[in-house]
Every structure is written in structure tokens, then in C-alpha cells.
Amino acid sequence: MACSMCEVHINDTVRGAFPVKKVASSHDKGETVILSEQALDEAALRAKENQAE
């Protein structure tokens, strides 16, 4: 992530692909925090993340 628009794009991608309660990304911290009732498939999540970048 390089900017706030990248954060929005990552968040929208995660929300569209997984049943999450909350997702927040920070390009300053270089992280995305996801709150979900169910465990997410990490490989699928990373694949979506790579597609979004």
C-alpha cells in the first residue's frame, strides 16, 4: 500500500471476497486488520491482496 486510496481498495476487496465484520488498513503501518466471526483462508486472502495491489 502506498496511499489512502490503496487502503480503500484493499478494504473493499476484502469485504467483497470474505464475510468480515470489520476491516481496516493503514499504509503508514503497512497492515490490514480484519475482524471476522470465522477464520479466513489465508492463502485465498493473500491471493486477493496481491490482485488488489
Residue frames relative to the residue before (quaternion, step in Angstrom):
aa qw qx qy qz dx dy dz
M 1.0000 0.0000 0.0000 0.0000 0.00 0.00 0.00
A 0.1549 -0.8153 0.5553 0.0544 3.51 -0.95 0.90
C 0.8138 0.0809 -0.0200 0.5751 3.61 1.16 -0.41
S 0.7057 -0.4586 0.3239 0.4321 3.57 -1.30 0.07
M 0.6050 0.5391 -0.3666 0.4572 3.62 1.11 -0.51
C 0.5915 0.5457 -0.3576 0.4737 3.59 1.13 -0.60
E 0.6183 0.5441 -0.3383 0.4551 3.59 1.00 -0.82
V 0.6662 0.5013 -0.2947 0.4670 3.57 0.89 -0.97
H 0.6588 0.5161 -0.3100 0.4511 3.58 0.92 -0.88
I 0.6435 0.5033 -0.3139 0.4838 3.60 0.96 -0.86
N 0.6650 0.5118 -0.3071 0.4489 3.59 0.84 -0.98
D 0.6731 0.4921 -0.2971 0.4654 3.59 0.90 -0.91
T 0.6342 0.5319 -0.3247 0.4577 3.58 1.03 -0.78
V 0.6611 0.4924 -0.3018 0.4789 3.60 0.92 -0.89
R 0.6661 0.5068 -0.3076 0.4527 3.60 0.85 -0.93
G 0.6947 0.4886 -0.2775 0.4490 3.58 0.99 -0.78
A 0.7508 0.4176 -0.2107 0.4663 3.58 1.13 -0.59
F 0.7973 0.2217 -0.0898 0.5542 3.59 1.17 -0.53
P 0.4714 -0.6629 0.4976 0.3012 3.60 -1.16 0.60
V 0.1300 0.8139 -0.5479 0.1434 3.59 0.14 1.29
K 0.4574 -0.6564 0.5253 0.2898 3.53 -1.24 0.51
K 0.7991 -0.0601 0.0964 0.5904 3.55 0.99 -0.89
V 0.0118 0.7702 -0.6377 -0.0051 3.56 -1.13 0.66
A 0.0221 0.7843 -0.6182 0.0470 3.55 -0.98 0.91
S 0.1099 -0.7977 0.5921 0.0319 3.56 -0.90 0.97
S 0.1071 -0.7734 0.6223 0.0563 3.53 -1.22 0.62
H 0.3099 -0.7507 0.5501 0.1947 3.57 -0.65 1.08
D 0.5864 0.5732 -0.3714 0.4354 3.61 1.15 -0.51
K 0.7429 0.3776 -0.2021 0.5145 3.57 0.96 -0.91
G 0.3461 -0.7550 0.4860 0.2721 3.58 1.21 -0.43
E 0.6353 0.5226 -0.3313 0.4621 3.57 1.04 0.75
T 0.1878 -0.7204 0.6532 0.1381 3.48 -1.39 0.39
V 0.1579 -0.7774 0.6058 0.0612 3.56 -0.86 1.02
I 0.0893 -0.8089 0.5810 -0.0080 3.55 -0.76 1.13
L 0.1466 -0.7573 0.6323 0.0715 3.54 -0.98 0.96
S 0.1342 0.7917 -0.5754 0.1551 3.56 -0.62 1.18
E 0.4931 -0.6552 0.4832 0.3066 3.57 -1.10 0.67
Q 0.7564 0.2954 -0.1639 0.5601 3.57 1.17 -0.60
A 0.5502 -0.5879 0.4697 0.3619 3.54 -1.17 0.56
L 0.3182 -0.7471 0.5547 0.1814 3.56 -1.04 0.79
D 0.5134 -0.6055 0.5098 0.3314 3.55 -1.21 0.59
E 0.3639 -0.7809 0.4651 0.2036 3.57 -0.28 1.27
A 0.6347 0.5253 -0.3373 0.4555 3.60 0.98 -0.76
A 0.6624 0.4876 -0.3017 0.4820 3.60 0.95 -0.84
L 0.6307 0.5350 -0.3248 0.4588 3.57 1.05 -0.79
R 0.6757 0.4811 -0.2918 0.4762 3.60 0.90 -0.89
A 0.6189 0.5364 -0.3451 0.4584 3.58 1.05 -0.69
K 0.6591 0.4914 -0.2995 0.4842 3.59 0.97 -0.85
E 0.6265 0.5400 -0.3298 0.4551 3.57 1.02 -0.81
N 0.6716 0.4940 -0.2963 0.4659 3.59 0.93 -0.89
Q 0.6336 0.5206 -0.3278 0.4692 3.59 1.06 -0.69
A 0.6671 0.5214 -0.2947 0.4430 3.58 1.05 -0.79
E 0.6646 0.5191 -0.3147 0.4357 3.60 1.06 -0.62
